[in-house]
Amino acid sequence: MTVPADTRTGSPAVDVRGVHVHLGASHVLRGIDLRVDAGEVVALLGANGSGKSTLVRTVVGVLPPSAGTVDLLGHRVGNAVPWGRVGYVPQRVTAAAGVPSTAREVVASGLLHGRRLRLPRGWRGLAADALDQVGLAERADEPTSRLSGGQQQRVLIARALVRGPELLVLDEPVAGVDRPSQEAFAATMTRLVGDGLTVLVVLHELGELADLITRAVVLRHGKVVHDGAPPRPHASHDDATHDHVHPHTSELPLRSGTRVGLGGPLDTDEEARP
Ligand SMILES: Nc1ncnc2c1ncn2[C@@H]1O[C@H](COP(=O)(O)OP(=O)(O)OP(=O)(O)O)[C@@H](O)[C@H]1O
């Protein structure tokens, strides 16, 4: 059972205030405020290059802000954060990466963090349980290099889940992932969110997760341009089953049926802009 963050700390799960990030000569994040409360499932949306990955990497402490503050579970990002309660799935890495590790070994590595440098007793059972949660219990002994891209992504999600996190930060967890893996992921997330998991997830489409998303934050040129209701899935295009949403469109259809203009197309590659 996942325990909501604020039952332990009384603080938001994620609290980003006035964050600026420079990467090389680029001023990528330009004064971001983002709060995620315990039990929320917040989608981070925006065009390519708008700063989504930079923001989540800053949230999990991979990138230092040049100004502003980030607190996780009530602690300033750094050694004080209880990292064992935070799961992170980065963007577009493969679980294989040329290392002949089995799925079980990759998942078990998720049990190691800051202060825990040895696997805990019972790690095999924990890894098996996490693989079971993503529908890969039968593949535990297989080298990850023999798994499909979607299955490898599921192994990385299991690596984040094995800690039993109360906060999960995911960067495009289903990008390029096959349909069965997307469905398995959505089913797992539905169960975990029901148990109180807090989620910050970068997405290009709400897709299978649409019903879980409680709030959407849209970035544009490193700034928040929308923070509120998630876009509503609309059945259109060619057939009635086409129900994913397009958060990159110039207007976000809201669940209420009203539409909010965001000042121009969001699916432009921002890097291509002058
Ligand atoms: N190491 C770096 N040095 C300089 N600029 C960088 C670096 N990494 C990213 N950027 C720039 O920062 C901007 C934001 O990149 P980021 O990856 O955060 O965007 P994103 O919204 O996640 O895009 P995508 O949807 O394509 O993943 C882009 O213009 C990118 O070129």
Ligand as a Chemical Component Dictionary entry (heavy atoms), coordinates in Angstrom:
data_LIG
# 
_chem_comp.id                   LIG 
_chem_comp.type                 NON-POLYMER 
_chem_comp.pdbx_formal_charge   0 
_chem_comp.three_letter_code    LIG 
# 
loop_
_chem_comp_atom.comp_id 
_chem_comp_atom.atom_id 
_chem_comp_atom.alt_atom_id 
_chem_comp_atom.type_symbol 
_chem_comp_atom.charge 
_chem_comp_atom.model_Cartn_x 
_chem_comp_atom.model_Cartn_y 
_chem_comp_atom.model_Cartn_z 
_chem_comp_atom.pdbx_ordinal 
LIG N1  N1  N 0 22.566 19.667 -22.703 1  
LIG C1  C1  C 0 21.938 20.680 -23.315 2  
LIG N2  N2  N 0 22.610 21.796 -23.681 3  
LIG C2  C2  C 0 21.975 22.824 -24.272 4  
LIG N3  N3  N 0 20.655 22.846 -24.548 5  
LIG C3  C3  C 0 19.948 21.761 -24.212 6  
LIG C4  C4  C 0 20.537 20.618 -23.585 7  
LIG N4  N4  N 0 19.569 19.699 -23.362 8  
LIG C5  C5  C 0 18.433 20.242 -23.842 9  
LIG N5  N5  N 0 18.658 21.462 -24.343 10 
LIG C6  C6  C 0 17.661 22.363 -24.947 11 
LIG O1  O1  O 0 16.696 22.654 -23.972 12 
LIG C7  C7  C 0 15.420 22.782 -24.583 13 
LIG C8  C8  C 0 14.415 21.918 -23.831 14 
LIG O2  O2  O 0 14.764 20.561 -24.001 15 
LIG P1  P1  P 0 13.906 19.426 -23.296 16 
LIG O3  O3  O 0 14.541 18.111 -23.655 17 
LIG O4  O4  O 0 13.727 19.750 -21.875 18 
LIG O5  O5  O 0 12.510 19.592 -24.038 19 
LIG P2  P2  P 0 11.252 18.623 -24.059 20 
LIG O6  O6  O 0 10.073 19.493 -23.900 21 
LIG O7  O7  O 0 11.440 17.519 -23.093 22 
LIG O8  O8  O 0 11.312 18.062 -25.555 23 
LIG P3  P3  P 0 10.867 16.624 -26.148 24 
LIG O9  O9  O 0 9.366  16.625 -26.162 25 
LIG O10 O10 O 0 11.456 16.645 -27.531 26 
LIG O11 O11 O 0 11.468 15.551 -25.288 27 
LIG C9  C9  C 0 15.593 22.408 -26.041 28 
LIG O12 O12 O 0 15.677 23.583 -26.797 29 
LIG C10 C10 C 0 16.905 21.679 -26.068 30 
LIG O13 O13 O 0 17.556 21.853 -27.282 31 
# 
loop_
_chem_comp_bond.comp_id 
_chem_comp_bond.atom_id_1 
_chem_comp_bond.atom_id_2 
_chem_comp_bond.value_order 
_chem_comp_bond.pdbx_ordinal 
LIG N1  C1  SING 1  
LIG C1  N2  SING 2  
LIG C1  C4  DOUB 3  
LIG N2  C2  DOUB 4  
LIG C2  N3  SING 5  
LIG N3  C3  DOUB 6  
LIG C3  C4  SING 7  
LIG C3  N5  SING 8  
LIG C4  N4  SING 9  
LIG N4  C5  DOUB 10 
LIG C5  N5  SING 11 
LIG N5  C6  SING 12 
LIG C6  O1  SING 13 
LIG C6  C10 SING 14 
LIG O1  C7  SING 15 
LIG C7  C8  SING 16 
LIG C7  C9  SING 17 
LIG C8  O2  SING 18 
LIG O2  P1  SING 19 
LIG P1  O3  DOUB 20 
LIG P1  O4  SING 21 
LIG P1  O5  SING 22 
LIG O5  P2  SING 23 
LIG P2  O6  DOUB 24 
LIG P2  O7  SING 25 
LIG P2  O8  SING 26 
LIG O8  P3  SING 27 
LIG P3  O9  DOUB 28 
LIG P3  O10 SING 29 
LIG P3  O11 SING 30 
LIG C9  O12 SING 31 
LIG C9  C10 SING 32 
LIG C10 O13 SING 33 
# 
